[in-house]
């Protein structure tokens, strides 16, 4: 077996026992990148020299007997909207094509302090706006399971790289499903943490009240390990929560008595029949193991997508106002005065989807429309939160499909924004309510494409999600294997 085929936790144990070195593991990953990256196109920047130097440093520390973190020496990839000092952070946009941050995001500082090996920056939808990873200015990432299909978005590069064995772990960001949907489409595990449990300092903002950084891995234990490394209070982020975070694990052996809620709104019209069948079968397996399944209702779900796009676009309109060609990033070459420079820079620097959302956000915040749209959407956000709180009084977790379908063909939906937006229907409510949710593979459709099951918990119940997800994973044969990519 090649080292890149190990899970991150398997590699961590081998490194700790000195059965292999961090340099060997890192070289294995870069050999794999060289082999398949031309097909998958998950990376925007590869930091091979820096990674090998760091791996050598970790090996030297281990040889001296220093106490090291579980992630020390483990190669990790980073979504390209998370700031990395001295390394390009483009948000997959022409607007930031040459931006090199002078500082690290807090999550990067945390990982660096634990001796991670960073392999590079991963592709995404521009400024995290999209559901397919087709909105990148630089390239279109492919799904390793079928190179003619999308990997999901916006964290498509982060998911595809893990699935293809181009990295052991990766970080993404989730505003309305941008970790969970790619995890579902690529057949891996992805966690959207409780809002405020992971610092957003250094994450280039899309929608500040919804954005959350989270981990990808090929098994639940991998994701728990990386989440443990990045969660915690940060004084640089006013929204991060003061809370005692344990060292998260994923080795549950008993779920008897677990109360599972199945919301009828997530299994109705618009959800593919094969997806429903796979998720329902997975729930049946949990029920056979002793869980108690009950039907519930979350009636506001039907209008959640509209509320999400109003809130997220309004916040995007505000957050992206800083990209004007004055301070940093792209500036148009020819202009006549300041206003003309603003207009041309933003027209040339932003892609179609970003401009579409800026215009929508500016509209719903404008005089005469604020009360009719944005204010109502924020009131609706509270209603959704209350519905979840009520639901969790009668159940421990809620299970739904992660996405209403499996990975679709490249180019299939890119010209129809409404159809693309509908891909988020199963995930946006979690962000609106600030809840944690994990996507785990639960089978494949008739075309051999992965189906994801979403497990939702009350705030700060990540350990419960890891318990249920790891129990199901063990029932179905353990960690996902690296996808064979034809070369």
N, C-alpha and C positions, 0 to 999 in steps of 0.2 A: 504493500500500500504506500502511495506517495504521502508525504507529510501533509500536503494541502487538503487531503481527503479526510483528515481527522476533524472532529468538532473542536471548538475552542477549548472546552473543558478537558477533552482528551489530551490536547496539545499542552495545556497548562500543567497537567499531571506529569506528562513526559519530560517537560522542561524542569519541573521541580525535582524529579528523580534522576535527572541528567541522562535520560535515555536518548535525548537528542538536544541539540543546541538551538538557541534563538536564531543564530546565523543560518543554520541548516533549514529551519522552518521558513525563514524569510526568503531564502534563495528558492525554496520550493514554490512559494507563492509567486515570486517574480518569473519563475520558469512557466508557471501556469498562465500568468498574465501574457507573457510572450506568445504562448501557444494559442490562446482563445480570444484575446482582447480585440483582435482585428475583426472578429465576428460579433462579439457581444457589445463592444463599445461602451463599457460601463465607466471608464475613467476619463476625467478631463485633465488631470495632472498626476503623474507618477513620480514619487519621491524615492527612487531606488537607492541612491547613494546615501541619503540621510537615514533611510530605514536600515540599511546594512550596518552603518556606523552605530546606530542605536542598538541593534541586535548584538553587536560585538561588545558594547558597553554592558548590556544586561548579562551576557555570558561571563564577563569579567567579575561583575558584582556577585553572581552566583558562585563562581569559583572561590571567591573570598569568604563565602559563607554568610553573606548579608541576607537579612530577611526581606523577601520580595513579595509583592502583590500577586494574586492569582493571574492577573493580566500581563504581568511583566514578561516581555518578549513575544507576546501574542500580536501578530499583524492585524491592524484595524484600519478600515477605510472610512473616510469622513465625507459626508454630503457637502457639496460646494457652496452652501449658504451658511456654513459654520466657520467663523474666522479662525485662521491659522497663521500665526506670526511668521512672516517671511515666505509664505507659500500662497500662490494665487488663490483668491476667493472670488469667483466670478458670478455666482448665482446663475450660471449658464446663460448669461445675458451679455449682449454687446455693450450695454451700459457700463459693465464692470469688467470688461475684457482684460484689463491690465492692472486690476486692483490687487495690491499686496498689503494685507493688514499689518499695522505696526504692533498688534497685540493679539493674544489668544482669547477665544471664547472661554468661559469658565470651565465648560466640560472638557476642553482640550487641556487646560492647565491641570485639571484633576487627573486626566489620563496620563499626561506627561509625568506627573509626580508619582505615578504608579508604573512607570517604565513601559508604556505601550510602544509598539513599533508602528508608526503611521506609514501606510503604503501609498497614500495619495488622496486626491479629491475626486469625488464621484459625481457623475452626471445627474441632472434633474430637470424638471420643467422650470422654465425661466421664472425666477423669484418665487418658486414653489407653487406656481399657478398652473395646474393641469392635472389630469388623471391618467396620462399615458406616457410621459417622458418624451413626447414629440415636440414640445414647445421649447426645447433647448436651442440656443442660437448656434451651438457648435456641432452637435451630432444627435442622432436618434439611437438610444440604447435599445437593444433587442432582448427578447425573453429567451433565456437559455433553453427552455423546454421546446420552443419553436421559434426560430429566428425570424419568422415572418410575422410574429405577434409582438404586441407591446409588453413591457414588463410592469405596467402600472405606473402611477405617478402620485405625487411629484418626485418621490424618492426612488425612482426607477433604477438609477445606477447603483444605489446602495443595496437594493434587493438583488439585482441581477448579479452583482459581483460576488455576493455570498453564495447564491445558488450555483454559480459556475465554478466556485472554488478559487476565485481570484483574490479572496481575502477570507479570513476566518470570521470576523465580526465587522459590523459597520454601524455608523450612526446616521439616522435620518431625522427629518422633522415632520410633524403631523399637525395640519391645520384643520383638515376635514376628512382625514382618512389616508394621508400621504405616506404613512408607514404601513398601515394595515392592508390597504389595497395592493401595493406592490408585493407585500409578503404573501398575500393570497394568490396573486397571479403567478408568482415565481416559486410557490411551493415551499416557503420557509416560514420562520416564526418572527413576528414583529410586535413590539409593544408600544402603545401610546400611553405614557404614564399619566397619573393624576396631574392636572394643571397646577403648577407651582412646586412640584416635587423635584424638578430638574431646572437649573438656572437657564434663562434665555439670554443672559448677557453674552454678546458676541454672536448671537444668531441674527442674521439679517432679517428684519421683521417683515412679515407679510400681513398678518392680522394678529395684533399683539394679545388680544384677549382669548385667542384660540390656539396659537402656536405652541408646540411642545416638542422638545428634542427627545428621541427615544432610540432603542437598540434593535438591530437585526441579528439573527443567528440561525444556524441550521437545527438547533434543538432548544427546548425551553430552558435548560440549564445554562446554555451559553448566554441567552438573553438575560436571565437572572443575574449572572456574573457581571455582565457589562452594566446593567442597571444599577447594581450595588456600587459600582465604581463612579457613577456620574450623579447620583441623586444627592440631595442635601441642600440646606439653606445657603444662600449666597447674598451677601450684603450689597452686591452690585445689582441685584435684581429685586426690586421692591415687591414683585409678585411671588417670589419664592417663599415657601412656607416653613416656619420653624416647627420641626417635627423630628422625632427620634426614628431614624431609619435603621432597620436591622441589616445584617448580611443576608441577602435574599438567597433562598435555595429552591431547588425544584426536584424533590424526590418523594412526592406524596404516594402512599400505598393504600389509602382507604378513603372513599368518598361517601360511605353509607350515611344516609340522612341529609346529604347536601340537597338543598332546595333550588331547583333550576326553573327559571321563568322563561317561557317562550312567547314573545309578543307577536300576536297575530298579524300586526301591520308589516312585519318583516318577512312574512312568508306568503304574501299575497301577489297581486298583479304586479308585473314588472320584474319579478325575480325568476330567473331561468329554472325550469322544471328539474334539470339535472343538479343544479346547485341546491335546491330545496331537498331533493332526495338524499344527497350526500350529507347535508347538515342534519337532517332528520335521522338518518341512519346512525350518525355519530352520537346524537343525543340518546338514541335507543340503547347504544352500548353503555353509556353512562348510567342509564336507568337500570339496566341489567346488573350493573355493579353496585347498585344500592341507592342511587340518587333518586330524589322525588321530583318528578316533572309536572309542572302545572302551566296552563295557558294563562297569559296575562294580556293586558292591553296598554299601549302607550299611544293614546289617541292623537296627540299633537304631531306624531311622526309624519303624517301626510303633508304637513306644511313646513316641516323642518328645513327642507332643502331651500325653500324661498327665503326663510329667515337667515339661514347660513350665508347665502350669497349676498344678501343685503348687508349683513354685519361685516363679513370678511372683505367685501369690496369697498365698503366705507372706510375701514381701517387701512386697507391697501392704498386707497387714494391719499390718505393722510401720510402714511409711512413712506411712500415712494415719492413724495413731493421733494425730498432731499436730493434726489438725483436730477440735477438741473444743469450740469456741465460746468458749475462754478468751482466746487470744492475738490472733487475727485471723479474719476471715471471718464466715460466718453464725453467728448465735446465736438459738436459739428465743426467742420473745417471752414465753412463759409457762412457768414451771418452779417446782418446789418442792424446793429444795436442789441441791447440786452434782451428785450422781449423776443426778438427774432432768434437769438441764440437759444433761449429757453425752448421755444417751440420746435426749432429744428433738432436740437439735441434730443429732446424727449421723443419726437416723432421718429427719428432715425435710430435711437438707442434702445427703445422698447419694442418688443415683439407684439404681434396682433392681440394675443390673449391678454397680456399685461395691459395694453392700452384699452381693451374692452372693459376690463375690471376697474381700471382707474376712472373711466367715463361713467360706468354704472355707480361707483362709489361716490363720485363727485355729485352726481344727480341726486342720490338719495339723501345727501347731506345738505343740499342747496335749500335756500329760503323758499318756503312754500311746499316743500316735499319732505322735509325732515320729520315732521310729526306723522305724516301719512305713511312713511316707510321705515326709516331708521328707528324712530322711537317705538313703533309698534313691534319691530323685530326684536328689540331689546326686552320689551315686556314679554314677548313670546318666549325668549330665552329663559326667563324666570319660570314660565309655565312648564317648559320641558324639564327643567331641573327639579321642580316639585313633583312631576309625574314619576321621574326616576326614584326620587326619595320615597314616594309612596309605594312604588313597586318593590323596593328593597326591604320594606317592612315584612313582606310575605315570601321573599326568596333571597337566597344568598348570592346568586349570580344570575345574569341574563345571557342567553345564547341566541345568536342570530347568524345569518350568513355574513361574511365580511364584505363581499361584493355581490351585486345581483346577477353577475355573470362570471365567466372565465375570461382569460386574456383574449382580446379581440385583435384583428389584423391591423398592422401598421397602415395608417391612412384611412381606416374605415370610418372613424368618427371625427377626425380632426377638422373637417369642414362644417360640422354640425355641433356648435357649442352646447345647445340645449341637450342633445343626446349624450354628449360627453359629461355634462354636469350631473345627469341622472345616475352616472356610475357611482356617485358619492352617497346615494340615498341611505345605505345601511350604516354609514360611518359618521355622518356629520352631527348626529344628535349627541354623540359621546363628547365631541369637542365643545359643543354648545353648553353642555352641562358640566364640563371640566372633569369628566370621569376617566378612570383607567380602563383600557381594553387591550386584549391580546388576540392576535390572529394566529391560528395553528392550522396546518394542512389537515384535511379530513377526506381525502380521496381525489379522484380525477373524473373528468367528464368523458364522453365517448370519443373525444378527439385527443385524449391523453393529457389534457391541460389541468393543472391543479385547481382544487376548490378549497377555499379557506373558511374556517368556522371562527366567528368572533365571540369571545367571552368577555362580558362587561361586568365590572364590579362597582361597588360604592367607592367613594373617594378614599384613597390611601389603603386600598385592599389588594395591592399588587401581589402580596404573598399568597392570597387566596387564589388569584388568577394563575399564578405559577403552579400551585398545587393541583388545580383541576386540569390545567393544560398538560402538565407533566404526567399526570395519571392517564389522561387520554392518549398521550404520545406513547407511553409504555404499552397500552392496550393494543396499539396499532403497529408495533414493531420498532419503536425507538426513533432516533434522530434521522433526519432526511439525508440522503446521500448526495454527493456532488453530482450535478447534472452533466450528462455526457453531451458535449458540444461538438458537432461535426466540424472538422478542420480541413 
